[in-house]
Amino acid sequence: MRVTISPLEAGSEELRITALWRYEAFLKDDGFSIADSEAQLGQLATAPEGCETALIARADGQVAGICLLVLHELEPLHNVSPWLASLYVTPEFRGLGLARDLIRTIEEHARRNGMRKLHLYTVDAEDLYLKCGWRVAERFVSHGVAQALMIRDL
Ligand SMILES: CC(C)(COP(=O)(O)OP(=O)(O)OC[C@H]1O[C@@H](n2cnc3c(N)ncnc32)[C@H](O)[C@@H]1OP(=O)(O)O)[C@@H](O)C(=O)NCCC(=O)NCCS
């Protein structure tokens, strides 16, 4: 399987597909729409602020995953920046190391842009990030859900 990781392109079919994945996995329960998801990805693709980026993974040419580097989380409970966000790999390509590849590429992008730390929130993927060199900075409960703030020193 040939895996490539590249920036998401504005107006692309990949943008529409990954916006839908992101909406289903992360946004719909927080009152955002599919259009919001598309608009946010479009903004990252056309006018990223600072180190921001949206990267997609392709497996044998087929879009398989997405991961963002953003300055602001949608619901930040901690006054830190930047954030790794919206990591998603479509079910048929899970367990093949694509999330690991996306995380590593986001880290490299942040490092190249002079960042020294990355942050993320996770509910149930803590072990994935621990395996990638992240650490748990804080455990907390938000909207009744136990979460972890994790940090990666770059
Ligand atoms: C979580 C997710 C991105 C993992 O993608 P993936 O491509 O299957 O992950 P990888 O194959 O790169 O896994 C790398 C390692 O992390 C482990 N891992 C993967 N997902 C995990 C999870 N949810 N919890 C704990 N460990 C996990 C794998 O077992 C693997 O370990 P190994 O190298 O020892 O075998 C994918 O399942 C997904 O998109 N889930 C829905 C959205 C989501 O939960 N995103 C995370 C938001 S914080």
The ligand as a Tripos MOL2 file, in Angstrom:
@<TRIPOS>MOLECULE
LIG
   48    50     1     0     0
SMALL
NO_CHARGES

@<TRIPOS>ATOM
      1 C1         -8.0910    6.8700   16.3350 C.3       1 LIG1
      2 C2         -7.7570    6.6470   14.8450 C.3       1 LIG1
      3 C3         -7.3790    7.9900   14.2100 C.3       1 LIG1
      4 C4         -6.5900    5.6650   14.7150 C.3       1 LIG1
      5 O1         -6.2270    5.5470   13.3440 O.3       1 LIG1
      6 P1         -5.3350    4.3120   12.7890 P.3       1 LIG1
      7 O2         -4.8010    4.7110   11.4790 O.co2     1 LIG1
      8 O3         -6.1330    3.0600   12.8710 O.co2     1 LIG1
      9 O4         -4.1660    4.2610   13.8910 O.3       1 LIG1
     10 P2         -2.7040    3.5960   13.6710 P.3       1 LIG1
     11 O5         -2.8680    2.3790   12.8060 O.co2     1 LIG1
     12 O6         -1.7510    4.6250   13.1910 O.co2     1 LIG1
     13 O7         -2.3610    3.1580   15.1610 O.3       1 LIG1
     14 C5         -1.0800    3.3980   15.7370 C.3       1 LIG1
     15 C6         -1.0500    2.7150   17.0950 C.3       1 LIG1
     16 O8         -2.0310    3.2850   17.9790 O.3       1 LIG1
     17 C7         -2.9640    2.2950   18.4290 C.3       1 LIG1
     18 N1         -4.2980    2.8880   18.4050 N.ar      1 LIG1
     19 C8         -4.9860    3.2640   17.3150 C.ar      1 LIG1
     20 N2         -6.1790    3.7950   17.6570 N.ar      1 LIG1
     21 C9         -6.2290    3.7440   19.0130 C.ar      1 LIG1
     22 C10        -7.2200    4.1490   19.9670 C.ar      1 LIG1
     23 N3         -8.3990    4.6970   19.6050 N.pl3     1 LIG1
     24 N4         -6.9420    3.9590   21.2740 N.ar      1 LIG1
     25 C11        -5.7540    3.4240   21.6520 C.ar      1 LIG1
     26 N5         -4.7830    3.0060   20.7970 N.ar      1 LIG1
     27 C12        -5.0260    3.1650   19.4840 C.ar      1 LIG1
     28 C13        -2.8520    1.1650   17.4170 C.3       1 LIG1
     29 O9         -3.2080   -0.0730   18.0160 O.3       1 LIG1
     30 C14        -1.3900    1.2160   17.0350 C.3       1 LIG1
     31 O10        -0.5920    0.6080   18.0330 O.3       1 LIG1
     32 P3          0.6340   -0.3840   17.6120 P.3       1 LIG1
     33 O11         1.5460    0.4650   16.7470 O.co2     1 LIG1
     34 O12         1.2260   -0.7590   18.9300 O.co2     1 LIG1
     35 O13         0.0050   -1.4900   16.8460 O.co2     1 LIG1
     36 C15        -8.9990    6.0480   14.0760 C.3       1 LIG1
     37 O14        -9.4230    4.8830   14.7460 O.3       1 LIG1
     38 C16       -10.1750    7.0160   13.9950 C.2       1 LIG1
     39 O15       -10.2370    7.8330   13.0830 O.2       1 LIG1
     40 N6        -11.1230    6.9470   14.9570 N.am      1 LIG1
     41 C17       -12.2830    7.8430   14.9910 C.3       1 LIG1
     42 C18       -11.8840    9.2920   15.2800 C.3       1 LIG1
     43 C19       -11.0400    9.4350   16.5290 C.2       1 LIG1
     44 O16       -11.3210    8.8450   17.5840 O.2       1 LIG1
     45 N7         -9.9670   10.2600   16.4240 N.am      1 LIG1
     46 C20        -9.0770   10.5690   17.5330 C.3       1 LIG1
     47 C21        -9.5060   11.8690   18.1410 C.3       1 LIG1
     48 S1         -8.5240   12.3100   19.5740 S.3       1 LIG1
@<TRIPOS>BOND
     1     1     2 1
     2     2     3 1
     3     2     4 1
     4     2    36 1
     5     4     5 1
     6     5     6 1
     7     6     7 2
     8     6     8 1
     9     6     9 1
    10     9    10 1
    11    10    11 2
    12    10    12 1
    13    10    13 1
    14    13    14 1
    15    14    15 1
    16    15    16 1
    17    15    30 1
    18    16    17 1
    19    17    18 1
    20    17    28 1
    21    18    19 ar
    22    18    27 ar
    23    19    20 ar
    24    20    21 ar
    25    21    22 ar
    26    21    27 ar
    27    22    23 1
    28    22    24 ar
    29    24    25 ar
    30    25    26 ar
    31    26    27 ar
    32    28    29 1
    33    28    30 1
    34    30    31 1
    35    31    32 1
    36    32    33 2
    37    32    34 1
    38    32    35 1
    39    36    37 1
    40    36    38 1
    41    38    39 2
    42    38    40 1
    43    40    41 1
    44    41    42 1
    45    42    43 1
    46    43    44 2
    47    43    45 1
    48    45    46 1
    49    46    47 1
    50    47    48 1
@<TRIPOS>SUBSTRUCTURE
     1 LIG1         1 GROUP 0 **** ****
